[in-house]
């Protein structure tokens, strides 16, 4: 089967038409405009390619997802989360999970080379495109700050009642897992049932993610993206998943 080439005005083929080998490759070409990305994610499709290649669009079968209700942190992570919660209303908590206060830096860290990998799929063009989408209010960063420094985090797309996780990074043990745990709590509180993890990894499986059939995933996406979108604003997340504005430096936050 010939791989479809997308011109600027060519619509995506149905995600169900994605090739089996390589797993889930659907089409090539087009651009990374906000409009094109919105069309893609709303249809269960995402871009993934290397520098120098045309944009490649994918919809794997099966699809790796994390059901918020099935998130399963380890015993040590649960203990750490309880410690963070006890300190969350301190004037200067040692660990704080924030939203959208350092988006560009989170993307840069996620794009940085990793051990055993020759390059990154988060190209300069991808960073520019998702920054524009972030500025449009759709892409968000969840950040773990430790002692006032960005220690880890993740970013992803929020459309309707659907969240698509993109990438994570960590500079400190468990920092990205802390961000994920707080994201799960926030999404659960807002009625979001599922996080798209795109492809299968052992790391995500250890936290409760599992593969589901693409048909089931697409059915969920169509229903979830048709619902009203969440209200995201820069701030910090408490242990119940509630989003609060950051206190001004000259105005300590109330413990109320």
N, C-alpha and C positions, 0 to 999 in steps of 0.2 A: 504494500500500500504506500502510495506516494505521500510524503509529509506536506500538508497544506502550507502555503506561504501566504502570510497576511500582509496586505497593503494597508495604508493608513485607514482606509474606510471599510476594510473587510471584516465582517463579524466573525467571532470565534465559531468553529464547528462545535457541535455538542460535546461535552466532556466525555460522554460515553464512547466517542469515536477514538479516544486516545489509544496509541499503539501499546501492545503488550510488551514488546521488546524494542528499545529500552523502556522500562516500566513507566507507562503513563505519559509518554511524549505525545503531544497533541498537535502542535503547530509551531511555526517559526516566523519571525519577522515582526512587523508593526513597531510600536514604540512603548515607552513607559509613562505615558501621560496619565494624569489622575483619572480621566475618563476611561482610558483603556484598562487601567488597574482595577477600577471599580467594577467594570464589566467582568473582568477575569475572576476576581475573588467572589463576586456574587454568583458566579457559575461554577464554583469549585475548581478553579484553574489558578495556577500561580507561575511566575517567571523564575527560571533558574538556568543560568548559563555562565560561561567563563569570559574573561576579558578577551576581546577580539572576535568572539562569536556573535552571530545574530541573536536576538532575544529568542529564547526557547520557552515554550509554554507547556505545562505539565498538569496531569490529573491522574495520580497513581490509583491503582486498584490492587490490593486494599489500601485504605487511607489510615494513617496513624492519627488517633485522636485521644484526648484526655477528657473524660467525663468528669466534671468538677466534683460530682458526688463520689467518684472513685479515686480521687487523689489520695495517695498513700505515702506520706513522708515516713522516713525511717524513725526509729525510736530516738536517736540522737538529735535529729532535726526537730521532732516534736518538742523535745526538752528545750532546745535552743529557742524555738518559737515562743514557748511559755516564758522564758527569761526575758525576751524582747518585749512581750506584752506587759509584763510587770513594770517595765521602765518607760512605757510609751508616753506617759503624761509628764515625765520629768521635764524640767526647764530645758535641759540639753541632753536628750536621750543618746546613749552611745550608738545605738543602731536605730535607724529610721528608714522606712520604705516610702519613697516618694514617687509621684507620677508627673511626667512631662516637665521636669526641671532641668534635664540635661540630655535631651533627645539626641542631638547631633553627636555628642560624645559617646552615648550608648551605641549608636550605629557604628561609629569609628572603631570602638573596642570590639564589637561583634565582627567587624571586617578585618581585624588584625590577624596576621598569619598565626597559625596554631601548629603545635608540634606534630610532625608527620604529614602536614599538608603543604603542598608547594605554592598554593595561592588561595584566593577567596572567591566565592560566588557573589559576595556583596561588593560589586564593582563600584567605581566612582559614579557611573551613571545610575546605578541602583540607589546609592546613597542620596544623590541629588533628587531622584524621583520620589523616594519615600520621605525625604525632608519636605518636599512640596506637598505631599499628601498629609504629612503631619501638620503642616501649617494650615491645611484645609480642615483640620479637626478630626481626621479619621485614623491616623497611625499614632500610637502612643508608646511611651517608654515607662517601664516599671523599674525603679532604681533602688538598690540597697546602699545606703550611706552608713559608713562606720567611722566614728570619730570625725565627722565632718568631711570625709572623703568618699568619693564614689568607688564602691568596692565590687560591684557586680550589678547585673540586671538583664533585662530583656526588652524586646520591642515587638509589637504586633498590630494587627489591623482590627478595628471594631466596626462592624457593619450590622445595623439592627441589633438583634440579640445573638450575634455570632462573633467570636473572637478567633483570629488566626495568628498563632504564634509564629514568629519568624526566626529569631536567633537569640542566643543567650551568651553572656560572657561572665567571667569571674576573675577577680584579682585576689580574693580572700576565700578561704574554705567556706562552702555552703552559701556564699553571697547570692548567687543566681537562684539557688533553690529557695532561699528566703523570699526573693522577689516573686518567684512563681507561686509560692504558698499564699502570699498576700494577694496576688492577682486572682487566684482561685477563690479566695474568700470574697473579694470585691465582686467578681462576676456572679458568684452564687447569690450574693445579696441583691443583685440586679436582675436575677432571673435568667442568667446565661448558663446553659447546661453543658456546653461543649467547647473545648479549645482544639482547633485544628493544629496538628503537629506535623502535617505533610507527610514525612517519610519515617520509616521505622528506625529507631535507635535504641540501643540497650539502656542508655541513660534514662530516656523518657519512660521506657517500659518499667524500670525500677521504681518509678514514681506513680505508676498506675495507668499509664497510657497503653492503648491496645489498638490493633488494626481492626477496621470494620470494612465491609464491602462498600465500594464506591457508590453503588446505587443507594444504599442507606445513608451515606454521608451527603450525597446530593439532595436527597429528600429533606434531610434536616436543614441544610443550608438554605434551600428555597423557602422553607417556612420561617427560619430564624431571621434571615435578612429582610423579610417582608414586615417585620415588627419595628416599632420605633427604636431609634438608636439611643445608646446611653449618653448621659451628660458627663463629659470628661472635662475637668479643669485641673490646672497645676495645683499640687498640694501633697499631702501625706496621707497614708492609709493607716487606720488603726487595726487592731487585732480582730475586729469584727468585720473588716472589709469596708468600712465607711471612709469616704474621702473628705478630708478637711483642708481648708486653705492653710498655707504656711503662715505662721505668726511672723509679724514684722520684727526685725532684729531689735528694735527699741521698744517692743511691746511683748513681753513674755506671754506665752499661751496659757490660758486658764486650764485647770485640770477638770473643769466641769464637763 
